Amino acid sequence: MNTYAIALGSNLGDSQIILESALSRLDTVIARSSWYQTKAVTLPNHPPQPDYLNGCAILETELEPLELLANFQQIEAEFGRIRHQKWDARTLDLDILLLDDVIFQTEMLEIPHPRMSDRAFVLVPLVEIAPDWIHPGQNLSIKELVQSVDISGIRKL
């Protein structure tokens, strides 16, 4: 059995309903965070986007990382996710953040998520449900990592 920390986000459509519905489609969810409203991160010189709803969950599943990624991409597509360009607005975004204490790297997937340590919208919900999980690449807990990011733009729902 594999234990994953995942991130969920949405800023198109009825985000809260989409996120709750996506959670119900996942394998055994053993913990989930509150939802947080955050400003969208966009590419330079791109129009502003609606705010995101973000959260995290802990899953237990028999799926291996690339199987879980394929499952996530299928669920995203079912909820209307269209991939145009990086950091576009989206109905649903599902990201694998951590897998037990494993470092996993392929061209398609990196675990731990390569930018999770810089993202308050990931760390704030994750610290709520997994404060003592150690990031295997940085050897720091989530509660230590969250202290290094600006959390001022995040609002708990």
C-alpha positions in Angstrom: 0.0 0.0 0.0 1.3 3.5 -0.9 0.6 6.6 1.0 0.5 9.8 -1.1 0.0 13.5 -0.2 -1.8 15.2 -3.0 -2.9 18.8 -3.8 -6.2 19.7 -5.4 -7.1 23.1 -7.0 -9.8 24.7 -9.1 -10.6 28.2 -10.3 -13.2 27.6 -13.0 -16.8 26.6 -12.5 -18.2 25.8 -9.1 -14.8 25.0 -7.6 -16.0 23.7 -4.2 -18.4 21.2 -5.8 -15.8 20.1 -8.3 -13.2 19.6 -5.6 -15.6 17.7 -3.3 -16.7 15.5 -6.3 -13.0 14.8 -7.3 -12.2 13.8 -3.7 -15.0 11.3 -3.8 -13.5 9.7 -6.9 -10.2 9.0 -5.3 -9.0 5.8 -3.5 -9.0 5.7 0.2 -8.8 9.3 1.5 -7.4 9.0 5.0 -7.2 12.8 5.7 -8.2 16.0 4.0 -7.6 19.6 4.6 -10.0 22.5 4.7 -10.4 24.5 1.5 -8.3 27.7 1.0 -8.9 30.6 -1.3 -5.7 31.8 -2.9 -4.7 34.2 -5.7 -3.9 32.6 -9.0 -0.3 32.3 -10.1 -0.1 33.4 -13.7 2.6 33.8 -16.3 4.0 37.4 -16.8 1.9 39.6 -19.0 -1.1 37.3 -18.9 -4.6 38.5 -17.9 -5.6 37.9 -14.3 -7.5 34.8 -13.4 -10.2 34.0 -10.8 -9.0 33.0 -7.3 -8.3 29.3 -6.7 -9.7 27.0 -4.1 -6.9 24.7 -2.9 -6.6 21.9 -0.5 -4.7 18.7 0.2 -5.5 15.1 1.0 -3.7 12.0 2.1 -4.5 8.8 0.0 -3.8 5.2 0.5 -3.8 3.2 -2.7 -2.2 0.2 -4.4 -1.5 2.4 -7.5 2.1 3.1 -8.4 3.0 6.7 -9.2 2.5 6.7 -13.0 -0.7 4.8 -12.6 -2.0 7.4 -10.1 -0.9 10.2 -12.4 -2.8 8.6 -15.3 -5.8 8.2 -13.0 -5.6 11.9 -12.0 -5.3 13.1 -15.6 -8.5 11.0 -16.5 -10.4 12.6 -13.6 -9.2 16.1 -14.6 -10.4 15.5 -18.1 -13.8 14.2 -16.9 -14.2 17.5 -15.0 -13.5 19.5 -18.1 -9.7 20.2 -17.7 -8.2 21.4 -21.0 -4.4 21.8 -21.1 -3.6 24.8 -23.2 -0.5 26.3 -21.5 1.3 26.3 -18.2 -0.6 27.9 -15.4 -3.9 28.4 -17.3 -7.1 28.6 -15.4 -8.6 25.1 -14.8 -11.6 23.4 -13.6 -9.5 20.8 -11.7 -5.8 20.3 -10.9 -4.7 17.2 -9.1 -1.0 17.0 -8.2 1.0 14.3 -6.5 3.1 16.0 -3.8 4.7 13.2 -1.8 4.9 9.4 -1.7 5.9 7.9 1.6 9.6 8.8 2.0 10.3 8.1 -1.6 12.1 10.2 -4.3 10.7 9.2 -7.7 11.8 10.8 -11.0 10.8 10.2 -14.6 10.3 12.6 -17.5 6.6 12.6 -16.7 6.6 12.8 -13.0 8.7 14.0 -10.1 8.0 13.2 -6.5 8.3 15.1 -4.3 6.6 17.7 -6.4 9.5 20.0 -7.5 7.8 23.3 -6.6 5.8 22.3 -3.5 8.2 23.8 -1.1 7.8 27.3 -2.6 4.0 27.3 -2.7 2.0 28.5 0.3 -1.2 27.3 -1.4 0.2 23.8 -1.1 2.0 23.9 2.2 -0.8 25.7 4.2 -3.4 23.0 3.6 -0.8 20.2 3.8 0.5 21.3 7.2 -3.1 21.0 8.5 -3.1 17.2 7.8 0.5 16.2 7.7 2.7 18.6 9.7 5.3 16.0 10.6 5.7 14.4 7.1 9.3 14.8 6.1 10.1 16.1 2.6 12.6 13.4 1.5 14.6 15.8 -0.7 15.0 18.5 1.8 14.8 16.5 5.1 12.5 19.1 6.6 9.0 18.6 7.9 6.0 20.3 6.3 5.6 22.4 9.4 9.2 23.6 9.0 8.7 24.2 5.2 5.6 26.3 5.7 7.5 28.7 7.9 9.6 29.8 4.9 6.7 30.9 2.7 4.4 34.0 2.7 1.0 32.8 3.8 -0.6 36.3 3.9 -2.7 35.8 0.7 -4.4 32.6 1.8 -7.8 32.5 3.3 -9.4 29.5 4.9 -13.0 28.9 4.0 
